[in-house]
Every structure is written in C-alpha cells, then in structure tokens.
Amino acid sequence: MDSLLQGFWWVALISSLVFVIQMVLTFAGSDHSDGLHTDFDSNVNHLDTPFQLFTLRNLINFMLGFGWTGIAFYNTIPSKTMLVFLAVIVGFAFVALFFIIIRQILKLTEDNTFNIQLLLNHTGTVYLMIPAKMEGAGKVQISLRGSTHELDAMTEGAAIPSGAVVVVHRIERNILIVRLLS
C-alpha cells in the first residue's frame, strides 16, 4: 500500500474511533466537552459564535473529512497534490457543517427567565384586594408566556376589589402599580 494511502487510512481510522467515543460520551451524558485544556486561547468571541474554533472535536471533524475523502478518491484522482487539496477542502467543509448544525440546534433554545419588566401594560386579575392610594399592597394574578404569576400590586387611585381586571401602569421595586381597566 502506498504511504499516502496508508496515511489516509491511519487518519480516518483513528479519527473515526475518537469520533465514536465522543459520540457515545455525548449521548451517555458526559459533561466534559473536549477533556483537553491547552495553553492556546482561541478567543473568537468577537465572531459571535457559541463555540470555540480550535477544539479537539473540530480537529476530529476535520480529520474525518480529510481521511475518508483521501481514501474515497485515492484511485479516482491521479494527482496526489490535487487529492490532498481536495481532502483538506472536505475536512474544512466538515468543520463548517458542524458549525452550521450547532448554530441551528442553538436556535431551539428558549429563555424562560421571568422578567417583571415584561408585564408593563399587561392585564391581570386582582387576587387580594388592593388598598387605595398606595396605603398597602394587594395581590394580582397575571399571565406571561403561558405562566401565571401572583405578584404584589398597589394602586394610586381608589381601592380595587378582588376579581377586578387591572392593567399594569408601571413597576417600582418589583411591585406592580396598577389601574382599574375601564
């Protein structure tokens, strides 16, 4: 076997073995991403990417594309320089494909953190009577993103009885300032 083909086989088999191990650990719930800590800091945060460019996983993805392309096209492409060039291009394409897949997966994430500021101008129902003129706090049940919250509320006007529908006028110190919905 030619040394170039032998090299392609070694790269393909070793990278495939490491890829399978990474995949099994990922699906088994391993909480370690690469397991390697290097001195090189590939700070690409300015690119607005949720992942690092130079990682073991990306190296393995590159080597998978490189090795298997070299093997697949070894007898088809007579020029060894062109074969290595094609293998490098496909290796980079594997890394780019990984970036695209991860970006699409990250679009599925959802932030359900409760932010009281989002309740401004929302309507709710008085749960416990709200005393008049900021003399005390009552309770309001209000829904945000399909979740019902029970929050302290005050009013600047007349007292508001239980069961009344109110609108959030403003928010001060995590207390809703509400008005009766007219």
C-alpha positions in Angstrom: 0.0 0.0 0.0 1.3 3.4 -0.9 2.4 5.6 2.0 -0.1 8.3 1.2 -3.0 5.9 1.2 -1.6 4.3 4.3 -1.6 7.8 6.0 -5.2 8.4 4.9 -6.2 5.1 6.4 -4.5 5.9 9.7 -6.0 9.4 9.9 -9.5 8.0 9.0 -9.5 5.1 11.4 -8.1 7.0 14.4 -10.4 9.9 13.9 -13.4 7.6 13.4 -12.5 5.8 16.7 -12.2 9.1 18.6 -15.4 10.4 16.9 -17.4 7.3 18.0 -16.0 7.6 21.6 -17.0 11.3 21.7 -20.5 10.5 20.3 -21.0 7.7 22.9 -19.9 10.0 25.7 -22.1 12.8 24.4 -25.2 10.6 24.3 -24.3 9.0 27.7 -24.5 12.4 29.3 -20.8 13.2 29.8 -20.5 16.8 31.0 -17.0 17.3 29.6 -16.8 18.8 26.1 -13.2 18.0 25.0 -11.3 16.9 28.0 -8.3 18.9 26.9 -7.0 22.1 28.4 -4.5 23.9 26.2 -2.4 27.0 26.6 -3.8 28.3 23.3 -6.7 30.6 23.7 -8.7 30.8 20.5 -10.6 33.9 21.5 -13.1 34.2 18.7 -15.9 35.8 20.8 -15.9 38.8 18.5 -17.3 36.5 15.8 -20.4 35.9 17.9 -20.1 32.1 17.9 -21.3 30.0 20.8 -18.3 27.6 20.4 -14.5 27.7 20.1 -12.9 27.3 16.7 -9.8 25.2 17.8 -11.1 22.2 19.8 -10.5 18.5 19.8 -14.0 18.0 18.4 -13.3 20.3 15.4 -9.9 18.6 14.8 -11.6 15.2 14.7 -14.3 16.5 12.3 -11.6 17.9 10.1 -9.6 14.6 10.2 -12.7 12.6 9.4 -13.4 14.6 6.3 -9.7 14.6 5.3 -9.0 10.9 5.9 -12.2 9.4 4.3 -12.0 11.8 1.3 -8.4 10.7 0.7 -9.4 7.0 0.8 -12.6 7.5 -1.3 -10.8 9.4 -4.1 -7.4 7.8 -4.0 -7.9 5.7 -7.1 -10.1 8.3 -8.9 -7.8 11.4 -8.7 -4.3 10.7 -10.3 -2.6 13.8 -8.9 -1.6 13.3 -5.3 -1.4 17.1 -4.8 -4.9 17.6 -6.0 -6.1 14.7 -3.8 -4.6 16.2 -0.7 -6.0 19.6 -1.6 -9.5 18.1 -2.0 -9.1 16.2 1.3 -8.2 19.5 3.1 -11.2 21.3 1.5 -13.6 18.5 2.6 -12.0 18.5 6.0 -12.8 22.2 6.4 -16.3 21.6 5.0 -16.9 19.0 7.8 -15.9 21.7 10.4 -18.2 24.3 8.7 -21.0 21.8 8.6 -20.6 21.1 12.3 -20.7 24.9 13.0 -23.9 25.2 10.9 -25.6 22.2 12.7 -24.7 23.6 16.2 -26.0 27.1 15.3 -29.3 25.5 14.1 -29.5 23.5 17.3 -28.9 26.6 19.4 -31.8 28.3 17.8 -34.0 25.8 19.5 -33.1 27.1 23.0 -35.6 29.3 24.8 -35.1 31.7 27.7 -38.0 31.4 30.1 -36.5 33.5 32.8 -39.2 35.6 34.5 -38.6 39.3 33.8 -41.1 41.5 35.7 -40.5 44.4 33.3 -42.3 42.4 30.5 -45.5 42.8 32.5 -45.8 46.5 31.7 -49.2 47.2 30.0 -50.4 43.6 30.6 -53.7 42.9 32.2 -54.3 40.7 35.3 -57.0 39.9 37.9 -56.9 41.1 41.5 -56.5 38.2 43.8 -56.3 40.0 47.1 -57.9 43.5 47.4 -55.6 46.4 46.6 -55.9 49.2 49.2 -56.4 52.8 48.0 -53.7 55.4 47.4 -50.5 53.3 47.9 -51.5 52.5 51.5 -50.7 48.9 51.2 -50.2 46.1 48.7 -52.7 43.5 47.4 -52.1 40.6 45.0 -52.6 40.3 41.3 -52.6 37.2 39.2 -51.1 37.9 35.8 -50.1 35.6 32.9 -46.9 35.9 31.0 -45.8 33.5 28.3 -48.4 30.9 29.3 -47.4 31.0 33.0 -49.5 32.6 35.8 -47.7 34.7 38.4 -49.1 36.0 41.7 -47.4 39.4 42.4 -47.7 42.3 44.9 -49.6 45.2 43.5 -50.5 48.8 44.6 -52.7 51.5 43.1 -52.6 55.3 43.1 -56.4 55.6 42.9 -59.3 54.1 44.8 -59.2 50.6 46.3 -59.6 47.8 43.8 -61.7 44.8 44.9 -60.9 41.1 44.4 -61.8 39.8 40.9 -61.4 43.2 39.2 -59.4 43.3 36.0 -56.4 45.7 36.1 -53.7 46.9 33.8 -50.1 47.3 34.9 -49.3 51.1 34.7 -45.7 50.9 35.9 -43.3 48.8 38.1 -41.5 50.0 41.2 -39.2 47.8 43.3 -40.8 44.7 41.9 -44.3 45.9 42.9 -46.8 46.4 40.1 -48.6 49.8 40.1 -51.9 49.0 38.5 -55.1 50.8 37.4 -58.6 49.5 37.1 -59.3 48.5 33.5 -62.1 50.7 32.2 
